[in-house]
Amino acid sequence: MRYGYFGSMKAKPGQRDQVVKLLLRSAEGLSTAGCHHYVIGVSDDDEQTIWVNEVWDTREAHDASLRLPETRAAIAEAMPLLTGEFTSREITVLGGLGLPPE
Amino acid sequence: MRYGYFGSMKAKPGQRDQVVKLLLRSAEGLSTAGCHHYVIGVSDDDEQTIWVNEVWDTREAHDASLRLPETRAAIAEAMPLLTGEFTSREITVLGGLGLPPE
């Protein structure tokens, strides 16, 4: 069953755009790691929060991606720009539109 | 700029699977209405909540989809199965993986 990780992170004031850049850069390499969706968004009424919605082949593929050198480098670069406030929810993805057949 | 709608709804006890079926059925027709992602998921630790993450070409395409006869029929069918508790967040999608080029 596909694994979804729906979360948010909060950037320090003025750092949101830089964090978005880092996230977009890391997204590029994830398709070969079993990632189908990695959607990054912001809200007009919140200048610090960044939302990230991910859909992976499996939870294991997601967890393994966190150990990739490029992911670790992006996390290390982003962490000082973040307040440390995160939300996250792990989801079993049941289907929908925009995903290749299982 | 693409429009994201990240939300959840709560089904009455025992009705979650039926609501998921209705949502999956309505997802099928949305690609021609400007919808890129319509991901439906549930969580192991919550037997009533259903998460829906949508990415649309525009906010207008999303709003227009709510007026489609098939969407209205699905909403009418689902509403009696729901508790009325919803969460939602509107997002400006900045990019990521799993979306066609703009």
N, CA and C atoms of all chains as a GROMACS GRO file, in nm:
protein
  612
    1MET      N    1   0.084  -0.120   0.000
    1MET     CA    2   0.000   0.000   0.000
    1MET      C    3   0.088   0.125   0.000
    2ARG      N    4   0.048   0.221  -0.079
    2ARG     CA    5   0.130   0.342  -0.086
    2ARG      C    6   0.124   0.423   0.042
    3TYR      N    7   0.231   0.495   0.062
    3TYR     CA    8   0.252   0.567   0.188
    3TYR      C    9   0.248   0.717   0.162
    4GLY      N   10   0.170   0.786   0.238
    4GLY     CA   11   0.165   0.932   0.227
    4GLY      C   12   0.219   0.999   0.351
    5TYR      N   13   0.289   1.105   0.329
    5TYR     CA   14   0.342   1.184   0.441
    5TYR      C   15   0.300   1.328   0.416
    6PHE      N   16   0.206   1.374   0.496
    6PHE     CA   17   0.150   1.508   0.476
    6PHE      C   18   0.196   1.593   0.594
    7GLY      N   19   0.276   1.694   0.566
    7GLY     CA   20   0.330   1.769   0.679
    7GLY      C   21   0.351   1.915   0.649
    8SER      N   22   0.399   1.984   0.751
    8SER     CA   23   0.436   2.124   0.734
    8SER      C   24   0.558   2.155   0.818
    9MET      N   25   0.626   2.260   0.780
    9MET     CA   26   0.740   2.308   0.859
    9MET      C   27   0.735   2.459   0.861
   10LYS      N   28   0.795   2.517   0.960
   10LYS     CA   29   0.788   2.662   0.974
   10LYS      C   30   0.929   2.720   0.959
   11ALA      N   31   0.942   2.814   0.865
   11ALA     CA   32   1.071   2.879   0.844
   11ALA      C   33   1.083   3.000   0.936
   12LYS      N   34   1.205   3.033   0.972
   12LYS     CA   35   1.229   3.156   1.046
   12LYS      C   36   1.187   3.275   0.957
   13PRO      N   37   1.152   3.388   1.019
   13PRO     CA   38   1.106   3.502   0.938
   13PRO      C   39   1.204   3.535   0.825
   14GLY      N   40   1.150   3.552   0.705
   14GLY     CA   41   1.231   3.588   0.589
   14GLY      C   42   1.302   3.471   0.521
   15GLN      N   43   1.291   3.351   0.575
   15GLN     CA   44   1.366   3.237   0.521
   15GLN      C   45   1.281   3.140   0.440
   16ARG      N   46   1.152   3.168   0.430
   16ARG     CA   47   1.063   3.072   0.366
   16ARG      C   48   1.105   3.041   0.222
   17ASP      N   49   1.135   3.143   0.145
   17ASP     CA   50   1.166   3.120   0.004
   17ASP      C   51   1.293   3.037  -0.013
   18GLN      N   52   1.389   3.059   0.074
   18GLN     CA   53   1.513   2.982   0.067
   18GLN      C   54   1.487   2.835   0.098
   19VAL      N   55   1.402   2.809   0.198
   19VAL     CA   56   1.369   2.670   0.231
   19VAL      C   57   1.295   2.605   0.114
   20VAL      N   58   1.203   2.678   0.053
   20VAL     CA   59   1.130   2.624  -0.062
   20VAL      C   60   1.228   2.584  -0.172
   21LYS      N   61   1.326   2.669  -0.197
   21LYS     CA   62   1.428   2.638  -0.299
   21LYS      C   63   1.500   2.507  -0.268
   22LEU      N   64   1.538   2.491  -0.143
   22LEU     CA   65   1.607   2.368  -0.103
   22LEU      C   66   1.518   2.246  -0.123
   23LEU      N   67   1.390   2.261  -0.088
   23LEU     CA   68   1.297   2.148  -0.101
   23LEU      C   69   1.276   2.113  -0.248
   24LEU      N   70   1.260   2.214  -0.331
   24LEU     CA   71   1.241   2.188  -0.474
   24LEU      C   72   1.364   2.120  -0.534
   25ARG      N   73   1.480   2.161  -0.488
   25ARG     CA   74   1.604   2.102  -0.536
   25ARG      C   75   1.610   1.954  -0.496
   26SER      N   76   1.573   1.925  -0.371
   26SER     CA   77   1.582   1.783  -0.329
   26SER      C   78   1.476   1.698  -0.397
   27ALA      N   79   1.363   1.758  -0.433
   27ALA     CA   80   1.256   1.679  -0.495
   27ALA      C   81   1.302   1.614  -0.624
   28GLU      N   82   1.390   1.682  -0.696
   28GLU     CA   83   1.430   1.634  -0.829
   28GLU      C   84   1.479   1.490  -0.831
   29GLY      N   85   1.557   1.453  -0.731
   29GLY     CA   86   1.618   1.320  -0.734
   29GLY      C   87   1.531   1.209  -0.678
   30LEU      N   88   1.411   1.243  -0.629
   30LEU     CA   89   1.337   1.144  -0.552
   30LEU      C   90   1.257   1.044  -0.635
   31SER      N   91   1.237   1.074  -0.765
   31SER     CA   92   1.153   0.983  -0.843
   31SER      C   93   1.217   0.845  -0.856
   32THR      N   94   1.348   0.842  -0.859
   32THR     CA   95   1.415   0.713  -0.869
   32THR      C   96   1.420   0.641  -0.734
   33ALA      N   97   1.379   0.710  -0.629
   33ALA     CA   98   1.383   0.651  -0.496
   33ALA      C   99   1.245   0.599  -0.452
   34GLY      N  100   1.150   0.597  -0.547
   34GLY     CA  101   1.017   0.544  -0.514
   34GLY      C  102   0.917   0.650  -0.475
   35CYS      N  103   0.946   0.776  -0.509
   35CYS     CA  104   0.855   0.886  -0.475
   35CYS      C  105   0.768   0.922  -0.594
   36HIS      N  106   0.636   0.927  -0.574
   36HIS     CA  107   0.544   0.965  -0.682
   36HIS      C  108   0.506   1.112  -0.674
   37HIS      N  109   0.474   1.159  -0.557
   37HIS     CA  110   0.436   1.300  -0.539
   37HIS      C  111   0.524   1.362  -0.431
   38TYR      N  112   0.564   1.484  -0.458
   38TYR     CA  113   0.635   1.563  -0.357
   38TYR      C  114   0.595   1.707  -0.386
   39VAL      N  115   0.488   1.749  -0.326
   39VAL     CA  116   0.426   1.876  -0.361
   39VAL      C  117   0.455   1.980  -0.252
   40ILE      N  118   0.508   2.092  -0.294
   40ILE     CA  119   0.548   2.197  -0.200
   40ILE      C  120   0.459   2.318  -0.221
   41GLY      N  121   0.402   2.367  -0.112
   41GLY     CA  122   0.313   2.482  -0.125
   41GLY      C  123   0.321   2.575  -0.006
   42VAL      N  124   0.271   2.695  -0.029
   42VAL     CA  125   0.266   2.796   0.077
   42VAL      C  126   0.126   2.857   0.076
   43SER      N  127   0.101   2.936   0.179
   43SER     CA  128  -0.030   2.998   0.192
   43SER      C  129  -0.016   3.149   0.197
   44ASP      N  130  -0.112   3.218   0.135
   44ASP     CA  131  -0.107   3.364   0.132
   44ASP      C  132  -0.112   3.424   0.272
   45ASP      N  133  -0.178   3.356   0.365
   45ASP     CA  134  -0.200   3.417   0.495
   45ASP      C  135  -0.101   3.369   0.601
   46ASP      N  136   0.009   3.311   0.558
   46ASP     CA  137   0.108   3.260   0.653
   46ASP      C  138   0.245   3.270   0.586
   47GLU      N  139   0.325   3.363   0.633
   47GLU     CA  140   0.453   3.391   0.565
   47GLU      C  141   0.565   3.297   0.606
   48GLN      N  142   0.538   3.206   0.699
   48GLN     CA  143   0.646   3.122   0.748
   48GLN      C  144   0.629   2.972   0.723
   49THR      N  145   0.504   2.930   0.703
   49THR     CA  146   0.481   2.785   0.695
   49THR      C  147   0.492   2.734   0.552
   50ILE      N  148   0.548   2.616   0.539
   50ILE     CA  149   0.561   2.547   0.409
   50ILE      C  150   0.493   2.411   0.424
   51TRP      N  151   0.407   2.377   0.330
   51TRP     CA  152   0.340   2.248   0.333
   51TRP      C  153   0.405   2.153   0.234
   52VAL      N  154   0.424   2.031   0.275
   52VAL     CA  155   0.484   1.930   0.188
   52VAL      C  156   0.397   1.805   0.192
   53ASN      N  157   0.353   1.761   0.076
   53ASN     CA  158   0.272   1.640   0.066
   53ASN      C  159   0.345   1.539  -0.020
   54GLU      N  160   0.368   1.424   0.038
   54GLU     CA  161   0.446   1.323  -0.034
   54GLU      C  162   0.366   1.194  -0.048
   55VAL      N  163   0.380   1.129  -0.162
   55VAL     CA  164   0.327   0.994  -0.179
   55VAL      C  165   0.441   0.906  -0.230
   56TRP      N  166   0.463   0.797  -0.159
   56TRP     CA  167   0.573   0.704  -0.188
   56TRP      C  168   0.517   0.566  -0.215
   57ASP      N  169   0.597   0.486  -0.288
   57ASP     CA  170   0.560   0.347  -0.312
   57ASP      C  171   0.534   0.274  -0.181
   58THR      N  172   0.625   0.293  -0.088
   58THR     CA  173   0.613   0.227   0.043
   58THR      C  174   0.672   0.319   0.150
   59ARG      N  175   0.639   0.288   0.273
   59ARG     CA  176   0.698   0.361   0.385
   59ARG      C  177   0.849   0.340   0.388
   60GLU      N  178   0.892   0.221   0.353
   60GLU     CA  179   1.034   0.189   0.355
   60GLU      C  180   1.111   0.276   0.255
   61ALA      N  181   1.050   0.298   0.137
   61ALA     CA  182   1.116   0.383   0.037
   61ALA      C  183   1.132   0.526   0.092
   62HIS      N  184   1.027   0.574   0.159
   62HIS     CA  185   1.035   0.708   0.220
   62HIS      C  186   1.147   0.713   0.325
   63ASP      N  187   1.147   0.614   0.414
   63ASP     CA  188   1.246   0.615   0.521
   63ASP      C  189   1.388   0.606   0.465
   64ALA      N  190   1.404   0.522   0.361
   64ALA     CA  191   1.537   0.506   0.300
   64ALA      C  192   1.584   0.637   0.237
   65SER      N  193   1.489   0.714   0.182
   65SER     CA  194   1.527   0.840   0.116
   65SER      C  195   1.590   0.938   0.215
   66LEU      N  196   1.551   0.927   0.340
   66LEU     CA  197   1.606   1.018   0.442
   66LEU      C  198   1.754   0.989   0.468
   67ARG      N  199   1.798   0.873   0.426
   67ARG     CA  200   1.939   0.837   0.446
   67ARG      C  201   2.025   0.865   0.323
   68LEU      N  202   1.965   0.911   0.213
   68LEU     CA  203   2.044   0.944   0.094
   68LEU      C  204   2.133   1.066   0.123
   69PRO      N  205   2.256   1.063   0.071
   69PRO     CA  206   2.348   1.175   0.098
   69PRO      C  207   2.288   1.310   0.058
   70GLU      N  208   2.217   1.316  -0.058
   70GLU     CA  209   2.164   1.445  -0.102
   70GLU      C  210   2.050   1.492  -0.011
   71THR      N  211   1.972   1.396   0.040
   71THR     CA  212   1.866   1.435   0.134
   71THR      C  213   1.926   1.486   0.264
   72ARG      N  214   2.028   1.416   0.312
   72ARG     CA  215   2.092   1.457   0.439
   72ARG      C  216   2.156   1.595   0.424
   73ALA      N  217   2.213   1.620   0.306
   73ALA     CA  218   2.274   1.751   0.283
   73ALA      C  219   2.168   1.861   0.282
   74ALA      N  220   2.053   1.833   0.216
   74ALA     CA  221   1.946   1.933   0.210
   74ALA      C  222   1.889   1.959   0.349
   75ILE      N  223   1.871   1.853   0.428
   75ILE     CA  224   1.819   1.869   0.564
   75ILE      C  225   1.916   1.954   0.647
   76ALA      N  226   2.044   1.923   0.635
   76ALA     CA  227   2.145   1.997   0.712
   76ALA      C  228   2.145   2.145   0.674
   77GLU      N  229   2.120   2.172   0.545
   77GLU     CA  230   2.119   2.310   0.498
   77GLU      C  231   1.991   2.383   0.543
   78ALA      N  232   1.881   2.308   0.547
   78ALA     CA  233   1.752   2.372   0.580
   78ALA      C  234   1.734   2.393   0.729
   79MET      N  235   1.784   2.302   0.811
   79MET     CA  236   1.753   2.307   0.954
   79MET      C  237   1.778   2.443   1.020
   80PRO      N  238   1.892   2.510   0.993
   80PRO     CA  239   1.915   2.639   1.059
   80PRO      C  240   1.815   2.747   1.014
   81LEU      N  241   1.744   2.722   0.905
   81LEU     CA  242   1.648   2.821   0.854
   81LEU      C  243   1.507   2.797   0.911
   82LEU      N  244   1.491   2.690   0.987
   82LEU     CA  245   1.359   2.650   1.038
   82LEU      C  246   1.346   2.680   1.187
   83THR      N  247   1.220   2.700   1.229
   83THR     CA  248   1.197   2.728   1.371
   83THR      C  249   1.197   2.601   1.456
   84GLY      N  250   1.182   2.486   1.392
   84GLY     CA  251   1.171   2.362   1.467
   84GLY      C  252   1.027   2.316   1.487
   85GLU      N  253   0.932   2.396   1.438
   85GLU     CA  254   0.791   2.356   1.450
   85GLU      C  255   0.749   2.279   1.325
   86PHE      N  256   0.711   2.156   1.345
   86PHE     CA  257   0.670   2.070   1.235
   86PHE      C  258   0.532   2.011   1.266
   87THR      N  259   0.455   1.980   1.162
   87THR     CA  260   0.341   1.892   1.179
   87THR      C  261   0.360   1.778   1.080
   88SER      N  262   0.305   1.662   1.111
   88SER     CA  263   0.314   1.554   1.014
   88SER      C  264   0.206   1.451   1.039
   89ARG      N  265   0.167   1.384   0.934
   89ARG     CA  266   0.069   1.277   0.944
   89ARG      C  267   0.106   1.170   0.842
   90GLU      N  268   0.108   1.048   0.890
   90GLU     CA  269   0.136   0.936   0.801
   90GLU      C  270   0.005   0.876   0.756
   91ILE      N  271  -0.004   0.850   0.627
   91ILE     CA  272  -0.130   0.813   0.564
   91ILE      C  273  -0.111   0.687   0.482
   92THR      N  274  -0.212   0.603   0.484
   92THR     CA  275  -0.219   0.494   0.387
   92THR      C  276  -0.297   0.545   0.268
   93VAL      N  277  -0.231   0.552   0.153
   93VAL     CA  278  -0.294   0.609   0.034
   93VAL      C  279  -0.381   0.502  -0.033
   94LEU      N  280  -0.509   0.534  -0.052
   94LEU     CA  281  -0.602   0.435  -0.107
   94LEU      C  282  -0.627   0.452  -0.256
   95GLY      N  283  -0.580   0.562  -0.311
   95GLY     CA  284  -0.596   0.581  -0.455
   95GLY      C  285  -0.626   0.724  -0.487
   96GLY      N  286  -0.677   0.742  -0.607
   96GLY     CA  287  -0.711   0.876  -0.651
   96GLY      C  288  -0.656   0.904  -0.787
   97LEU      N  289  -0.640   1.031  -0.813
   97LEU     CA  290  -0.598   1.076  -0.945
   97LEU      C  291  -0.454   1.126  -0.937
   98GLY      N  292  -0.376   1.098  -1.046
   98GLY     CA  293  -0.240   1.150  -1.050
   98GLY      C  294  -0.135   1.053  -1.000
   99LEU      N  295  -0.175   0.928  -0.982
   99LEU     CA  296  -0.079   0.826  -0.940
   99LEU      C  297  -0.074   0.714  -1.044
  100PRO      N  298   0.044   0.662  -1.076
  100PRO     CA  299   0.048   0.550  -1.170
  100PRO      C  300  -0.017   0.427  -1.107
  101PRO      N  301  -0.063   0.333  -1.190
  101PRO     CA  302  -0.124   0.210  -1.137
  101PRO      C  303  -0.027   0.137  -1.045
  102GLU      N  304  -0.079   0.073  -0.941
  102GLU     CA  305   0.009   0.000  -0.847
  102GLU      C  306   0.050  -0.133  -0.908
  103MET      N  307  -0.074   3.023  -1.113
  103MET     CA  308  -0.011   2.938  -1.010
  103MET      C  309  -0.108   2.825  -0.972
  104ARG      N  310  -0.054   2.709  -0.956
  104ARG     CA  311  -0.142   2.597  -0.923
  104ARG      C  312  -0.199   2.607  -0.782
  105TYR      N  313  -0.313   2.545  -0.768
  105TYR     CA  314  -0.392   2.559  -0.646
  105TYR      C  315  -0.398   2.424  -0.575
  106GLY      N  316  -0.367   2.425  -0.447
  106GLY     CA  317  -0.376   2.302  -0.369
  106GLY      C  318  -0.484   2.314  -0.263
  107TYR      N  319  -0.553   2.205  -0.243
  107TYR     CA  320  -0.657   2.201  -0.139
  107TYR      C  321  -0.628   2.078  -0.056
  108PHE      N  322  -0.580   2.100   0.066
  108PHE     CA  323  -0.542   1.990   0.152
  108PHE      C  324  -0.640   1.984   0.268
  109GLY      N  325  -0.716   1.876   0.274
  109GLY     CA  326  -0.819   1.875   0.376
  109GLY      C  327  -0.847   1.737   0.433
  110SER      N  328  -0.941   1.735   0.526
  110SER     CA  329  -0.985   1.607   0.582
  110SER      C  330  -1.134   1.616   0.611
  111MET      N  331  -1.194   1.500   0.617
  111MET     CA  332  -1.335   1.492   0.657
  111MET      C  333  -1.351   1.372   0.749
  112LYS      N  334  -1.455   1.376   0.830
  112LYS     CA  335  -1.473   1.270   0.927
  112LYS      C  336  -1.602   1.195   0.895
  113ALA      N  337  -1.590   1.065   0.878
  113ALA     CA  338  -1.708   0.982   0.850
  113ALA      C  339  -1.772   0.938   0.981
  114LYS      N  340  -1.901   0.916   0.976
  114LYS     CA  341  -1.969   0.857   1.092
  114LYS      C  342  -1.912   0.716   1.115
  115PRO      N  343  -1.920   0.667   1.239
  115PRO     CA  344  -1.862   0.535   1.268
  115PRO      C  345  -1.910   0.429   1.168
  116GLY      N  346  -1.817   0.354   1.113
  116GLY     CA  347  -1.850   0.246   1.021
  116GLY      C  348  -1.871   0.290   0.877
  117GLN      N  349  -1.866   0.418   0.849
  117GLN     CA  350  -1.898   0.466   0.713
  117GLN      C  351  -1.776   0.508   0.634
  118ARG      N  352  -1.657   0.498   0.693
  118ARG     CA  353  -1.538   0.550   0.625
  118ARG      C  354  -1.515   0.485   0.489
  119ASP      N  355  -1.526   0.354   0.483
  119ASP     CA  356  -1.495   0.285   0.357
  119ASP      C  357  -1.593   0.325   0.246
  120GLN      N  358  -1.718   0.346   0.284
  120GLN     CA  359  -1.818   0.385   0.184
  120GLN      C  360  -1.786   0.526   0.130
  121VAL      N  361  -1.744   0.615   0.219
  121VAL     CA  362  -1.709   0.751   0.175
  121VAL      C  363  -1.586   0.745   0.084
  122VAL      N  364  -1.488   0.664   0.120
  122VAL     CA  365  -1.368   0.650   0.035
  122VAL      C  366  -1.408   0.603  -0.104
  123LYS      N  367  -1.500   0.508  -0.112
  123LYS     CA  368  -1.547   0.458  -0.242
  123LYS      C  369  -1.607   0.571  -0.325
  124LEU      N  370  -1.689   0.653  -0.260
  124LEU     CA  371  -1.752   0.765  -0.332
  124LEU      C  372  -1.646   0.863  -0.382
  125LEU      N  373  -1.546   0.890  -0.298
  125LEU     CA  374  -1.441   0.985  -0.338
  125LEU      C  375  -1.359   0.930  -0.453
  126LEU      N  376  -1.326   0.802  -0.447
  126LEU     CA  377  -1.248   0.742  -0.556
  126LEU      C  378  -1.327   0.744  -0.686
  127ARG      N  379  -1.456   0.722  -0.674
  127ARG     CA  380  -1.541   0.725  -0.793
  127ARG      C  381  -1.543   0.865  -0.853
  128SER      N  382  -1.554   0.967  -0.769
  128SER     CA  383  -1.559   1.103  -0.825
  128SER      C  384  -1.426   1.147  -0.879
  129ALA      N  385  -1.317   1.093  -0.826
  129ALA     CA  386  -1.184   1.133  -0.874
  129ALA      C  387  -1.166   1.103  -1.022
  130GLU      N  388  -1.228   0.995  -1.067
  130GLU     CA  389  -1.206   0.949  -1.204
  130GLU      C  390  -1.230   1.057  -1.309
  131GLY      N  391  -1.335   1.135  -1.294
  131GLY     CA  392  -1.371   1.231  -1.396
  131GLY      C  393  -1.299   1.365  -1.387
  132LEU      N  394  -1.214   1.384  -1.286
  132LEU     CA  395  -1.163   1.518  -1.259
  132LEU      C  396  -1.045   1.560  -1.346
  133SER      N  397  -0.978   1.462  -1.411
  133SER     CA  398  -0.859   1.501  -1.486
  133SER      C  399  -0.893   1.594  -1.602
  134THR      N  400  -1.011   1.576  -1.659
  134THR     CA  401  -1.051   1.665  -1.769
  134THR      C  402  -1.099   1.801  -1.717
  135ALA      N  403  -1.112   1.813  -1.585
  135ALA     CA  404  -1.160   1.939  -1.527
  135ALA      C  405  -1.045   2.023  -1.473
  136GLY      N  406  -0.919   1.982  -1.504
  136GLY     CA  407  -0.805   2.061  -1.458
  136GLY      C  408  -0.744   2.013  -1.328
  137CYS      N  409  -0.774   1.889  -1.290
  137CYS     CA  410  -0.720   1.835  -1.165
  137CYS      C  411  -0.598   1.747  -1.194
  138HIS      N  412  -0.488   1.773  -1.125
  138HIS     CA  413  -0.366   1.692  -1.142
  138HIS      C  414  -0.355   1.583  -1.035
  139HIS      N  415  -0.379   1.620  -0.912
  139HIS     CA  416  -0.371   1.523  -0.802
  139HIS      C  417  -0.502   1.524  -0.724
  140TYR      N  418  -0.543   1.405  -0.688
  140TYR     CA  419  -0.659   1.392  -0.598
  140TYR      C  420  -0.630   1.264  -0.520
  141VAL      N  421  -0.562   1.281  -0.409
  141VAL     CA  422  -0.510   1.167  -0.335
  141VAL      C  423  -0.593   1.144  -0.209
  142ILE      N  424  -0.641   1.023  -0.194
  142ILE     CA  425  -0.727   0.989  -0.082
  142ILE      C  426  -0.655   0.892   0.010
  143GLY      N  427  -0.652   0.925   0.137
  143GLY     CA  428  -0.582   0.839   0.230
  143GLY      C  429  -0.649   0.832   0.365
  144VAL      N  430  -0.610   0.728   0.440
  144VAL     CA  431  -0.661   0.710   0.576
  144VAL      C  432  -0.543   0.680   0.667
  145SER      N  433  -0.571   0.681   0.796
  145SER     CA  434  -0.466   0.657   0.893
  145SER      C  435  -0.501   0.537   0.980
  146ASP      N  436  -0.399   0.459   1.014
  146ASP     CA  437  -0.422   0.340   1.096
  146ASP      C  438  -0.481   0.373   1.232
  147ASP      N  439  -0.448   0.491   1.284
  147ASP     CA  440  -0.488   0.523   1.422
  147ASP      C  441  -0.614   0.610   1.428
  148ASP      N  442  -0.689   0.613   1.320
  148ASP     CA  443  -0.810   0.696   1.319
  148ASP      C  444  -0.909   0.631   1.224
  149GLU      N  445  -1.014   0.573   1.280
  149GLU     CA  446  -1.106   0.494   1.197
  149GLU      C  447  -1.211   0.578   1.126
  150GLN      N  448  -1.210   0.707   1.150
  150GLN     CA  449  -1.317   0.789   1.092
  150GLN      C  450  -1.270   0.896   0.994
  151THR      N  451  -1.144   0.938   1.004
  151THR     CA  452  -1.101   1.051   0.922
  151THR      C  453  -1.047   1.006   0.787
  152ILE      N  454  -1.075   1.085   0.687
  152ILE     CA  455  -1.026   1.062   0.549
  152ILE      C  456  -0.954   1.190   0.506
  153TRP      N  457  -0.832   1.172   0.455
  153TRP     CA  458  -0.757   1.288   0.408
  153TRP      C  459  -0.764   1.295   0.256
  154VAL      N  460  -0.781   1.415   0.206
  154VAL     CA  461  -0.787   1.437   0.061
  154VAL      C  462  -0.693   1.552   0.027
  155ASN      N  463  -0.601   1.524  -0.064
  155ASN     CA  464  -0.508   1.628  -0.111
  155ASN      C  465  -0.526   1.648  -0.259
  156GLU      N  466  -0.553   1.768  -0.295
  156GLU     CA  467  -0.582   1.798  -0.435
  156GLU      C  468  -0.487   1.904  -0.487
  157VAL      N  469  -0.445   1.887  -0.613
  157VAL     CA  470  -0.372   1.992  -0.684
  157VAL      C  471  -0.443   2.018  -0.816
  158TRP      N  472  -0.476   2.144  -0.839
  158TRP     CA  473  -0.551   2.186  -0.957
  158TRP      C  474  -0.471   2.287  -1.036
  159ASP      N  475  -0.505   2.299  -1.166
  159ASP     CA  476  -0.443   2.401  -1.249
  159ASP      C  477  -0.462   2.540  -1.190
  160THR      N  478  -0.583   2.566  -1.148
  160THR     CA  479  -0.616   2.697  -1.090
  160THR      C  480  -0.723   2.678  -0.983
  161ARG      N  481  -0.740   2.779  -0.902
  161ARG     CA  482  -0.847   2.778  -0.803
  161ARG      C  483  -0.983   2.776  -0.872
  162GLU      N  484  -0.991   2.846  -0.985
  162GLU     CA  485  -1.118   2.853  -1.058
  162GLU      C  486  -1.159   2.714  -1.108
  163ALA      N  487  -1.061   2.636  -1.155
  163ALA     CA  488  -1.092   2.500  -1.201
  163ALA      C  489  -1.148   2.417  -1.085
  164HIS      N  490  -1.087   2.432  -0.967
  164HIS     CA  491  -1.136   2.360  -0.849
  164HIS      C  492  -1.279   2.401  -0.816
  165ASP      N  493  -1.301   2.532  -0.812
  165ASP     CA  494  -1.435   2.581  -0.774
  165ASP      C  495  -1.539   2.536  -0.876
  166ALA      N  496  -1.501   2.539  -1.005
  166ALA     CA  497  -1.596   2.498  -1.109
  166ALA      C  498  -1.631   2.350  -1.096
  167SER      N  499  -1.534   2.269  -1.052
  167SER     CA  500  -1.559   2.125  -1.041
  167SER      C  501  -1.668   2.096  -0.938
  168LEU      N  502  -1.681   2.184  -0.840
  168LEU     CA  503  -1.783   2.162  -0.738
  168LEU      C  504  -1.924   2.180  -0.793
  169ARG      N  505  -1.931   2.241  -0.910
  169ARG     CA  506  -2.065   2.263  -0.970
  169ARG      C  507  -2.098   2.157  -1.074
  170LEU      N  508  -2.004   2.065  -1.102
  170LEU     CA  509  -2.032   1.958  -1.198
  170LEU      C  510  -2.141   1.866  -1.143
  171PRO      N  511  -2.231   1.821  -1.229
  171PRO     CA  512  -2.341   1.734  -1.182
  171PRO      C  513  -2.289   1.611  -1.107
  172GLU      N  514  -2.179   1.549  -1.158
  172GLU     CA  515  -2.131   1.426  -1.092
  172GLU      C  516  -2.070   1.457  -0.955
  173THR      N  517  -2.006   1.576  -0.943
  173THR     CA  518  -1.952   1.614  -0.812
  173THR      C  519  -2.066   1.640  -0.714
  174ARG      N  520  -2.166   1.711  -0.761
  174ARG     CA  521  -2.279   1.743  -0.674
  174ARG      C  522  -2.351   1.616  -0.629
  175ALA      N  523  -2.361   1.519  -0.720
  175ALA     CA  524  -2.426   1.392  -0.684
  175ALA      C  525  -2.344   1.319  -0.578
  176ALA      N  526  -2.209   1.319  -0.595
  176ALA     CA  527  -2.124   1.249  -0.499
  176ALA      C  528  -2.130   1.318  -0.361
  177ILE      N  529  -2.130   1.451  -0.362
  177ILE     CA  530  -2.139   1.524  -0.235
  177ILE      C  531  -2.272   1.492  -0.166
  178ALA      N  532  -2.379   1.493  -0.244
  178ALA     CA  533  -2.511   1.465  -0.186
  178ALA      C  534  -2.516   1.324  -0.126
  179GLU      N  535  -2.445   1.232  -0.191
  179GLU     CA  536  -2.445   1.093  -0.142
  179GLU      C  537  -2.358   1.078  -0.017
  180ALA      N  538  -2.249   1.156  -0.014
  180ALA     CA  539  -2.154   1.142   0.096
  180ALA      C  540  -2.199   1.215   0.223
  181MET      N  541  -2.264   1.328   0.208
  181MET     CA  542  -2.293   1.412   0.324
  181MET      C  543  -2.360   1.338   0.440
  182PRO      N  544  -2.463   1.255   0.414
  182PRO     CA  545  -2.527   1.186   0.527
  182PRO      C  546  -2.435   1.087   0.598
  183LEU      N  547  -2.322   1.053   0.534
  183LEU     CA  548  -2.228   0.957   0.594
  183LEU      C  549  -2.120   1.028   0.676
  184LEU      N  550  -2.121   1.160   0.673
  184LEU     CA  551  -2.015   1.239   0.739
  184LEU      C  552  -2.067   1.304   0.867
  185THR      N  553  -1.973   1.330   0.959
  185THR     CA  554  -2.012   1.393   1.086
  185THR      C  555  -2.029   1.545   1.072
  186GLY      N  556  -1.972   1.601   0.964
  186GLY     CA  557  -1.976   1.747   0.949
  186GLY      C  558  -1.848   1.814   0.994
  187GLU      N  559  -1.752   1.734   1.044
  187GLU     CA  560  -1.622   1.792   1.084
  187GLU      C  561  -1.525   1.787   0.965
  188PHE      N  562  -1.481   1.902   0.923
  188PHE     CA  563  -1.388   1.913   0.811
  188PHE      C  564  -1.267   1.997   0.853
  189THR      N  565  -1.154   1.971   0.792
  189THR     CA  566  -1.044   2.066   0.797
  189THR      C  567  -1.007   2.097   0.653
  190SER      N  568  -0.953   2.215   0.628
  190SER     CA  569  -0.908   2.244   0.493
  190SER      C  570  -0.806   2.356   0.495
  191ARG      N  571  -0.720   2.353   0.397
  191ARG     CA  572  -0.622   2.459   0.380
  191ARG      C  573  -0.600   2.481   0.231
  192GLU      N  574  -0.604   2.604   0.193
  192GLU     CA  575  -0.579   2.639   0.053
  192GLU      C  576  -0.434   2.679   0.038
  193ILE      N  577  -0.372   2.624  -0.066
  193ILE     CA  578  -0.228   2.634  -0.082
  193ILE      C  579  -0.194   2.685  -0.222
  194THR      N  580  -0.092   2.767  -0.230
  194THR     CA  581  -0.034   2.799  -0.360
  194THR      C  582   0.078   2.698  -0.383
  195VAL      N  583   0.063   2.616  -0.486
  195VAL     CA  584   0.160   2.510  -0.512
  195VAL      C  585   0.280   2.567  -0.587
  196LEU      N  586   0.398   2.549  -0.532
  196LEU     CA  587   0.517   2.609  -0.591
  196LEU      C  588   0.596   2.511  -0.677
  197GLY      N  589   0.563   2.383  -0.670
  197GLY     CA  590   0.632   2.288  -0.754
  197GLY      C  591   0.653   2.157  -0.682
  198GLY      N  592   0.746   2.079  -0.734
  198GLY     CA  593   0.775   1.950  -0.674
  198GLY      C  594   0.773   1.840  -0.776
  199LEU      N  595   0.753   1.723  -0.728
  199LEU     CA  596   0.761   1.604  -0.810
  199LEU      C  597   0.619   1.550  -0.834
  200GLY      N  598   0.595   1.499  -0.956
  200GLY     CA  599   0.467   1.435  -0.982
  200GLY      C  600   0.364   1.526  -1.045
  201LEU      N  601   0.409   1.643  -1.091
  201LEU     CA  602   0.319   1.736  -1.159
  201LEU      C  603   0.373   1.763  -1.299
  202PRO      N  604   0.285   1.770  -1.399
  202PRO     CA  605   0.333   1.804  -1.534
  202PRO      C  606   0.385   1.948  -1.535
  203PRO      N  607   0.473   1.981  -1.633
  203PRO     CA  608   0.524   2.119  -1.641
  203PRO      C  609   0.409   2.218  -1.658
  204GLU      N  610   0.425   2.336  -1.601
  204GLU     CA  611   0.320   2.440  -1.615
  204GLU      C  612   0.325   2.504  -1.752
   0.00000   0.00000   0.00000
